[in-house]
Amino acid sequence: MKLPIFTVDAFTAKAFRGNPAAVCLLENTLEEDMHQKIAREMNLSETAFIRKLHPTDNFTQNSCFGLRWFTPASEVPLCGHATLASAAVLFYKIKNVNSTLTFVTLSGELKARRAEDGIILDLPLYPTHPQDFHEVEDLIKTAIGDTLVQDIRYSPDTRKLLVRLSDTYKRSFLENLKVNTQNLLQVENRGKVKGLILTLKGEPGGQSQAFDFYSRYFAPWVGVAEDPVTGSAHAVLSSYWSQQLGKKDMHAFQCSCRGGELEISLRPDGRVDIRGGTAIVLEGTLTV
């Protein structure tokens, strides 16, 4: 069997920045274990599989498809950047005629719509709750040592732990921070935490572009030591920083070595629009 496959850099307008995802188009049903084998072979943080919901569907004409995401180690319930990448393949390579696409996923229906300067994702907005420091002290100390922490929150829906660093730190501190992910699986093995978000309040623009907040994201529990730009983490960050800043519209930057920008807008229906650019850097055929 030969499958069309693409590599797309998401949350960037430039190749080799943002977060790369593999996108695979499935004309027919794929054997269940083959999804994980392909994701392991692609060895990116996520590989997305777009499937037709009915045999008569067409990738160019239809507007609703199934979508699953796999890391090299496991299937995940939500992946923003691979959803953005999937929409980019359908819009720009397959020339899908619709202005809005609907993806049926483990996180419900997600929509992606065309915008003048990118693609807008409609994602769930996940609230956070205060987290007792002593319950996660070993995890935090293992990850970032004696770095000063200002706030700790937990998202039960996503099992992500949000750690806000002290406002005394600048963006460069977060960018250069050495995070120990190797021992996190031993320290946190109860299944409560599946992702660690480090975040920092933004700075005034000055000579550089202004951002409302910065972040980095680590998920060794699902086989991803550090994820370059993470849509699902921003579905948590958007909720937190909207409350902290009193803003509905925000501009965020994920401070990985690749870096990525996200335009965020909270909606009245309790969801969040996240806009990002894409760059399709590879297309080919996968033989399975």
KEVOGU-569978 format. One record per residue (C-alpha): residue number from 0; residue in three letters; x, y, z. Coordinates in steps of 0.001 Angstrom, whole numbers, plus 500000, padded with zeros to 6 digits. Example, Ala and Ser with C-alpha at 12.3 -4.5 7.8 and 13.67 -1.06 7.14 Angstrom:
residues 2
+------+------+--------+--------+--------+
: resi : resn :      X :      Y :      Z :
+------+------+--------+--------+--------+
:    0 :  ala : 512300 : 495500 : 507800 :
:    1 :  ser : 513670 : 498940 : 507140 :
+------+------+--------+--------+--------+
This chain:
residues 288
+------+------+--------+--------+--------+
: resi : resn :      X :      Y :      Z :
+------+------+--------+--------+--------+
:    0 :  met : 500000 : 500000 : 500000 :
:    1 :  lys : 501240 : 503487 : 499112 :
:    2 :  leu : 500130 : 506470 : 501230 :
:    3 :  pro : 500583 : 510194 : 500523 :
:    4 :  ile : 502582 : 511763 : 503351 :
:    5 :  phe : 503730 : 515301 : 504104 :
:    6 :  thr : 505884 : 517090 : 506661 :
:    7 :  val : 504529 : 520457 : 507725 :
:    8 :  asp : 506094 : 523041 : 510033 :
:    9 :  ala : 503252 : 524532 : 512084 :
:   10 :  phe : 502892 : 527836 : 513950 :
:   11 :  thr : 505447 : 529486 : 511694 :
:   12 :  ala : 505554 : 531017 : 508238 :
:   13 :  lys : 509166 : 529904 : 507699 :
:   14 :  ala : 510472 : 526428 : 506973 :
:   15 :  phe : 512515 : 524713 : 509694 :
:   16 :  arg : 510897 : 526690 : 512487 :
:   17 :  gly : 507729 : 526068 : 514470 :
:   18 :  asn : 506722 : 522462 : 515141 :
:   19 :  pro : 507016 : 519778 : 512440 :
:   20 :  ala : 504267 : 517196 : 512041 :
:   21 :  ala : 503841 : 514363 : 509593 :
:   22 :  val : 500442 : 514184 : 507876 :
:   23 :  cys : 499246 : 510957 : 506271 :
:   24 :  leu : 496142 : 510704 : 504044 :
:   25 :  leu : 494216 : 507445 : 504350 :
:   26 :  glu : 492074 : 506451 : 501396 :
:   27 :  asn : 491272 : 503143 : 503087 :
:   28 :  thr : 491267 : 501714 : 506591 :
:   29 :  leu : 494731 : 501154 : 508008 :
:   30 :  glu : 495578 : 498219 : 510265 :
:   31 :  glu : 495445 : 499513 : 513830 :
:   32 :  asp : 499048 : 498789 : 514774 :
:   33 :  met : 500300 : 500408 : 511556 :
:   34 :  his : 499444 : 503902 : 512855 :
:   35 :  gln : 501978 : 503537 : 515664 :
:   36 :  lys : 504574 : 501935 : 513403 :
:   37 :  ile : 504370 : 504831 : 510953 :
:   38 :  ala : 504562 : 507407 : 513756 :
:   39 :  arg : 507619 : 505666 : 515154 :
:   40 :  glu : 509198 : 505644 : 511684 :
:   41 :  met : 508496 : 509353 : 511119 :
:   42 :  asn : 509931 : 510092 : 514588 :
:   43 :  leu : 508330 : 513532 : 514931 :
:   44 :  ser : 506454 : 514725 : 518002 :
:   45 :  glu : 503203 : 513837 : 516205 :
:   46 :  thr : 502064 : 512074 : 513075 :
:   47 :  ala : 498501 : 512870 : 512011 :
:   48 :  phe : 496250 : 510474 : 510113 :
:   49 :  ile : 493371 : 511989 : 508134 :
:   50 :  arg : 490728 : 509458 : 507163 :
:   51 :  lys : 487521 : 509574 : 505155 :
:   52 :  leu : 484377 : 509058 : 507205 :
:   53 :  his : 482550 : 507364 : 504306 :
:   54 :  pro : 483876 : 505379 : 501313 :
:   55 :  thr : 482403 : 507884 : 498857 :
:   56 :  asp : 484045 : 510909 : 500507 :
:   57 :  asn : 486615 : 512972 : 498641 :
:   58 :  phe : 489561 : 514841 : 500176 :
:   59 :  thr : 488966 : 517766 : 497807 :
:   60 :  gln : 485197 : 518185 : 498086 :
:   61 :  asn : 484185 : 517043 : 501550 :
:   62 :  ser : 484568 : 519197 : 504663 :
:   63 :  cys : 484482 : 516612 : 507472 :
:   64 :  phe : 487139 : 513970 : 508173 :
:   65 :  gly : 488400 : 511735 : 510939 :
:   66 :  leu : 491715 : 512696 : 512541 :
:   67 :  arg : 494053 : 510852 : 514925 :
:   68 :  trp : 497449 : 511798 : 516325 :
:   69 :  phe : 500333 : 509565 : 517385 :
:   70 :  thr : 503662 : 510352 : 519013 :
:   71 :  pro : 506464 : 507826 : 518432 :
:   72 :  ala : 505303 : 506161 : 521653 :
:   73 :  ser : 501506 : 506433 : 521870 :
:   74 :  glu : 498235 : 507899 : 520622 :
:   75 :  val : 497302 : 511284 : 522134 :
:   76 :  pro : 493823 : 512792 : 522651 :
:   77 :  leu : 494632 : 516254 : 521277 :
:   78 :  cys : 497360 : 517812 : 519161 :
:   79 :  gly : 496992 : 521382 : 517945 :
:   80 :  his : 500028 : 521707 : 515708 :
:   81 :  ala : 499319 : 518457 : 513848 :
:   82 :  thr : 495711 : 519601 : 513338 :
:   83 :  leu : 497023 : 522850 : 511892 :
:   84 :  ala : 499367 : 520836 : 509669 :
:   85 :  ser : 496516 : 518566 : 508535 :
:   86 :  ala : 494366 : 521544 : 507541 :
:   87 :  ala : 497309 : 523043 : 505642 :
:   88 :  val : 497748 : 519857 : 503590 :
:   89 :  leu : 494047 : 519748 : 502715 :
:   90 :  phe : 493791 : 523473 : 501954 :
:   91 :  tyr : 497072 : 524075 : 500142 :
:   92 :  lys : 498124 : 520723 : 498643 :
:   93 :  ile : 494867 : 518847 : 498073 :
:   94 :  lys : 493074 : 522133 : 497212 :
:   95 :  asn : 490051 : 521399 : 499377 :
:   96 :  val : 487290 : 523753 : 498231 :
:   97 :  asn : 485780 : 524480 : 501673 :
:   98 :  ser : 486579 : 527479 : 503877 :
:   99 :  thr : 486139 : 525458 : 507076 :
:  100 :  leu : 487121 : 521870 : 507830 :
:  101 :  thr : 485740 : 519731 : 510651 :
:  102 :  phe : 487821 : 516964 : 512193 :
:  103 :  val : 486226 : 514209 : 514271 :
:  104 :  thr : 488729 : 513359 : 517016 :
:  105 :  leu : 489133 : 511917 : 520498 :
:  106 :  ser : 488602 : 515494 : 521753 :
:  107 :  gly : 485333 : 515913 : 519878 :
:  108 :  glu : 484844 : 517953 : 516731 :
:  109 :  leu : 487629 : 520434 : 515971 :
:  110 :  lys : 487336 : 523040 : 513234 :
:  111 :  ala : 490005 : 524715 : 511134 :
:  112 :  arg : 489181 : 527669 : 508918 :
:  113 :  arg : 491068 : 529673 : 506371 :
:  114 :  ala : 492373 : 533117 : 507314 :
:  115 :  glu : 494271 : 535709 : 505317 :
:  116 :  asp : 497454 : 535156 : 507287 :
:  117 :  gly : 497209 : 531517 : 508304 :
:  118 :  ile : 494731 : 528977 : 509617 :
:  119 :  ile : 492521 : 529380 : 512692 :
:  120 :  leu : 491937 : 526369 : 514923 :
:  121 :  asp : 488822 : 526103 : 517089 :
:  122 :  leu : 489967 : 524210 : 520188 :
:  123 :  pro : 488512 : 523399 : 523615 :
:  124 :  leu : 489526 : 525801 : 526394 :
:  125 :  tyr : 490778 : 523884 : 529431 :
:  126 :  pro : 490546 : 525500 : 532884 :
:  127 :  thr : 493261 : 525103 : 535498 :
:  128 :  his : 492999 : 524696 : 539252 :
:  129 :  pro : 495450 : 525609 : 542039 :
:  130 :  gln : 497894 : 522800 : 542721 :
:  131 :  asp : 499464 : 522116 : 546115 :
:  132 :  phe : 503214 : 522555 : 545724 :
:  133 :  his : 504134 : 519710 : 548054 :
:  134 :  glu : 502283 : 517174 : 545904 :
:  135 :  val : 504417 : 518007 : 542864 :
:  136 :  glu : 507541 : 519302 : 544578 :
:  137 :  asp : 509721 : 516361 : 543512 :
:  138 :  leu : 508616 : 516707 : 539890 :
:  139 :  ile : 509324 : 520444 : 539782 :
:  140 :  lys : 512653 : 520166 : 541613 :
:  141 :  thr : 513747 : 517371 : 539272 :
:  142 :  ala : 512786 : 519380 : 536179 :
:  143 :  ile : 514039 : 522885 : 537028 :
:  144 :  gly : 515976 : 522670 : 540297 :
:  145 :  asp : 515807 : 525787 : 542472 :
:  146 :  thr : 514256 : 528035 : 539807 :
:  147 :  leu : 511817 : 530458 : 541454 :
:  148 :  val : 508165 : 529522 : 540948 :
:  149 :  gln : 505303 : 532019 : 541206 :
:  150 :  asp : 502243 : 529841 : 540618 :
:  151 :  ile : 501321 : 526188 : 540015 :
:  152 :  arg : 498122 : 525025 : 538326 :
:  153 :  tyr : 496783 : 521692 : 537134 :
:  154 :  ser : 494491 : 520899 : 534220 :
:  155 :  pro : 492598 : 517690 : 535020 :
:  156 :  asp : 491113 : 517492 : 531521 :
:  157 :  thr : 494523 : 517309 : 529867 :
:  158 :  arg : 496641 : 516087 : 532801 :
:  159 :  lys : 499018 : 518992 : 532194 :
:  160 :  leu : 500873 : 520694 : 535043 :
:  161 :  leu : 501353 : 524443 : 534529 :
:  162 :  val : 504285 : 526010 : 536354 :
:  163 :  arg : 504572 : 529801 : 536179 :
:  164 :  leu : 508096 : 531053 : 536786 :
:  165 :  ser : 508765 : 534178 : 538807 :
:  166 :  asp : 508026 : 537509 : 537120 :
:  167 :  thr : 511594 : 538510 : 537968 :
:  168 :  tyr : 512804 : 536327 : 535101 :
:  169 :  lys : 513043 : 537508 : 531498 :
:  170 :  arg : 512376 : 535633 : 528275 :
:  171 :  ser : 516068 : 534795 : 527865 :
:  172 :  phe : 516030 : 532931 : 531177 :
:  173 :  leu : 513236 : 530630 : 530028 :
:  174 :  glu : 514895 : 530108 : 526644 :
:  175 :  asn : 518203 : 529097 : 528223 :
:  176 :  leu : 516803 : 527097 : 531142 :
:  177 :  lys : 518146 : 523534 : 531256 :
:  178 :  val : 515220 : 521230 : 531981 :
:  179 :  asn : 515851 : 517690 : 533173 :
:  180 :  thr : 513279 : 515430 : 531515 :
:  181 :  gln : 515224 : 512178 : 531802 :
:  182 :  asn : 514165 : 511410 : 535366 :
:  183 :  leu : 510594 : 512702 : 535261 :
:  184 :  leu : 509101 : 509312 : 534420 :
:  185 :  gln : 510533 : 507869 : 537625 :
:  186 :  val : 509469 : 510834 : 539758 :
:  187 :  glu : 505919 : 511003 : 538351 :
:  188 :  asn : 504668 : 507553 : 537415 :
:  189 :  arg : 501121 : 507680 : 538819 :
:  190 :  gly : 499572 : 508875 : 535557 :
:  191 :  lys : 498402 : 512186 : 537002 :
:  192 :  val : 500770 : 514300 : 534904 :
:  193 :  lys : 501243 : 513752 : 531169 :
:  194 :  gly : 502744 : 517133 : 530277 :
:  195 :  leu : 504736 : 519909 : 531970 :
:  196 :  ile : 504161 : 523528 : 530913 :
:  197 :  leu : 506671 : 526165 : 531982 :
:  198 :  thr : 505362 : 529671 : 531434 :
:  199 :  leu : 506418 : 533256 : 532020 :
:  200 :  lys : 504643 : 536589 : 531852 :
:  201 :  gly : 505410 : 538606 : 528732 :
:  202 :  glu : 507374 : 541813 : 528475 :
:  203 :  pro : 506661 : 545198 : 526876 :
:  204 :  gly : 507657 : 545378 : 523227 :
:  205 :  gly : 510533 : 547848 : 523249 :
:  206 :  gln : 512803 : 547019 : 520330 :
:  207 :  ser : 511369 : 543518 : 519940 :
:  208 :  gln : 507849 : 542246 : 519336 :
:  209 :  ala : 505584 : 542241 : 522381 :
:  210 :  phe : 504137 : 538958 : 523644 :
:  211 :  asp : 501613 : 538465 : 526426 :
:  212 :  phe : 503271 : 535291 : 527684 :
:  213 :  tyr : 506002 : 532780 : 526919 :
:  214 :  ser : 506128 : 529028 : 527414 :
:  215 :  arg : 507976 : 525769 : 526928 :
:  216 :  tyr : 506404 : 522312 : 526968 :
:  217 :  phe : 507731 : 518893 : 527983 :
:  218 :  ala : 505972 : 515536 : 527632 :
:  219 :  pro : 508377 : 512621 : 528199 :
:  220 :  trp : 505373 : 510612 : 529475 :
:  221 :  val : 504181 : 510288 : 525854 :
:  222 :  gly : 507643 : 510024 : 524322 :
:  223 :  val : 508305 : 513727 : 523598 :
:  224 :  ala : 511116 : 515245 : 525677 :
:  225 :  glu : 510379 : 518828 : 524540 :
:  226 :  asp : 507726 : 519820 : 522014 :
:  227 :  pro : 508668 : 522877 : 519931 :
:  228 :  val : 505219 : 524550 : 519682 :
:  229 :  thr : 502150 : 523033 : 521302 :
:  230 :  gly : 498555 : 523892 : 520477 :
:  231 :  ser : 497069 : 521684 : 523223 :
:  232 :  ala : 499258 : 523355 : 525859 :
:  233 :  his : 497978 : 526738 : 524688 :
:  234 :  ala : 494409 : 525551 : 525169 :
:  235 :  val : 495437 : 525414 : 528857 :
:  236 :  leu : 497679 : 528509 : 528826 :
:  237 :  ser : 494970 : 530616 : 527173 :
:  238 :  ser : 492578 : 529951 : 530032 :
:  239 :  tyr : 495197 : 530747 : 532685 :
:  240 :  trp : 496676 : 533900 : 531158 :
:  241 :  ser : 493306 : 535313 : 530163 :
:  242 :  gln : 492376 : 535325 : 533838 :
:  243 :  gln : 495747 : 536662 : 534950 :
:  244 :  leu : 495930 : 539461 : 532374 :
:  245 :  gly : 492233 : 540235 : 532006 :
:  246 :  lys : 492481 : 539802 : 528238 :
:  247 :  lys : 490596 : 537775 : 525636 :
:  248 :  asp : 493024 : 538368 : 522765 :
:  249 :  met : 496669 : 537479 : 523306 :
:  250 :  his : 499909 : 536987 : 521407 :
:  251 :  ala : 502047 : 534081 : 522628 :
:  252 :  phe : 505524 : 532751 : 521891 :
:  253 :  gln : 506819 : 529261 : 522673 :
:  254 :  cys : 510509 : 529567 : 523513 :
:  255 :  ser : 511854 : 526318 : 522089 :
:  256 :  cys : 514978 : 526319 : 519941 :
:  257 :  arg : 512730 : 526360 : 516853 :
:  258 :  gly : 510292 : 528905 : 518283 :
:  259 :  gly : 506690 : 529542 : 517300 :
:  260 :  glu : 504044 : 532270 : 517456 :
:  261 :  leu : 500356 : 531891 : 518253 :
:  262 :  glu : 497537 : 534417 : 518025 :
:  263 :  ile : 494885 : 533592 : 520626 :
:  264 :  ser : 491286 : 534728 : 520927 :
:  265 :  leu : 488912 : 533422 : 523602 :
:  266 :  arg : 485353 : 532945 : 522372 :
:  267 :  pro : 482029 : 533554 : 524166 :
:  268 :  asp : 481142 : 529852 : 523826 :
:  269 :  gly : 483992 : 528792 : 526101 :
:  270 :  arg : 486370 : 527695 : 523358 :
:  271 :  val : 489499 : 529302 : 521959 :
:  272 :  asp : 490619 : 530295 : 518464 :
:  273 :  ile : 494340 : 529830 : 517876 :
:  274 :  arg : 495794 : 531154 : 514636 :
:  275 :  gly : 499102 : 530092 : 513167 :
:  276 :  gly : 501034 : 529889 : 509938 :
:  277 :  thr : 502399 : 526780 : 508223 :
:  278 :  ala : 505204 : 525779 : 505878 :
:  279 :  ile : 504958 : 522497 : 503940 :
:  280 :  val : 508533 : 521269 : 503658 :
:  281 :  leu : 508214 : 517719 : 502326 :
:  282 :  glu : 505797 : 515589 : 500354 :
:  283 :  gly : 506148 : 512016 : 499221 :
:  284 :  thr : 504766 : 508496 : 499266 :
:  285 :  leu : 504963 : 506059 : 502131 :
:  286 :  thr : 505114 : 502346 : 501286 :
:  287 :  val : 503608 : 500063 : 503933 :
+------+------+--------+--------+--------+
